[in-house]
Amino acid sequence: MGIFDRIRAKFRPKGKKQPGYKPQLGPKLPRLKQPQRREAPLGATNAGLATLEDFVLFGEVMFVRSSNVTLAQYFPGENKMMVEFHGGRSEMRAYLYSDVNEDEAVDFWKADSKGKWVWDNLRVRGTRDQHRKPYVRVK
């Protein structure tokens, strides 16, 4: 008799099973409703609930479904954009970039890949701490 047979025998119920025997289970619990997601599927052009006008003209926060970017907010009167990045192993980081014009904000909103757009327009690709635009770390 092998080790697994001995373990099975130890936990096997004693006595004969009656025909039609079914183990008694607890009461069936109701299924909980899943909360609605506030983000669009990966690759969606608007990547969140903010419309183009809301994002660019009114500065509404745009939640992004991306492996790199969490959310973005454009401040139209100041030509600034705040971008929050996933932290990976560390905490999330947010940067406030200056000199981001309205056309760049529109391009960001339309970009299929928000992370790629950030690397091509705000940060220097392949570096950890270099940026193309003036910035302040806010978080």
ChimeraX attribute file (.defattr): number of C-alpha atoms within 10 A of each C-alpha:
attribute: neighborCount
match mode: 1-to-1
recipient: residues
	/A:1	5
	/A:2	6
	/A:3	8
	/A:4	9
	/A:5	9
	/A:6	11
	/A:7	10
	/A:8	10
	/A:9	11
	/A:10	10
	/A:11	8
	/A:12	9
	/A:13	9
	/A:14	8
	/A:15	6
	/A:16	6
	/A:17	9
	/A:18	7
	/A:19	6
	/A:20	6
	/A:21	7
	/A:22	8
	/A:23	6
	/A:24	6
	/A:25	6
	/A:26	6
	/A:27	6
	/A:28	6
	/A:29	6
	/A:30	6
	/A:31	6
	/A:32	6
	/A:33	6
	/A:34	6
	/A:35	6
	/A:36	6
	/A:37	8
	/A:38	13
	/A:39	17
	/A:40	16
	/A:41	14
	/A:42	14
	/A:43	14
	/A:44	15
	/A:45	15
	/A:46	22
	/A:47	25
	/A:48	20
	/A:49	16
	/A:50	19
	/A:51	15
	/A:52	18
	/A:53	12
	/A:54	14
	/A:55	22
	/A:56	24
	/A:57	16
	/A:58	16
	/A:59	19
	/A:60	18
	/A:61	19
	/A:62	24
	/A:63	20
	/A:64	28
	/A:65	21
	/A:66	20
	/A:67	13
	/A:68	18
	/A:69	22
	/A:70	20
	/A:71	20
	/A:72	24
	/A:73	21
	/A:74	29
	/A:75	22
	/A:76	17
	/A:77	11
	/A:78	11
	/A:79	15
	/A:80	21
	/A:81	25
	/A:82	21
	/A:83	22
	/A:84	22
	/A:85	21
	/A:86	16
	/A:87	13
	/A:88	10
	/A:89	6
	/A:90	7
	/A:91	10
	/A:92	13
	/A:93	16
	/A:94	20
	/A:95	17
	/A:96	21
	/A:97	21
	/A:98	17
	/A:99	13
	/A:100	21
	/A:101	17
	/A:102	18
	/A:103	10
	/A:104	17
	/A:105	23
	/A:106	16
	/A:107	12
	/A:108	23
	/A:109	25
	/A:110	16
	/A:111	18
	/A:112	16
	/A:113	21
	/A:114	26
	/A:115	19
	/A:116	17
	/A:117	17
	/A:118	19
	/A:119	16
	/A:120	13
	/A:121	16
	/A:122	20
	/A:123	20
	/A:124	15
	/A:125	15
	/A:126	8
	/A:127	9
	/A:128	8
	/A:129	8
	/A:130	11
	/A:131	17
	/A:132	14
	/A:133	15
	/A:134	14
	/A:135	17
	/A:136	12
	/A:137	12
	/A:138	11
	/A:139	11
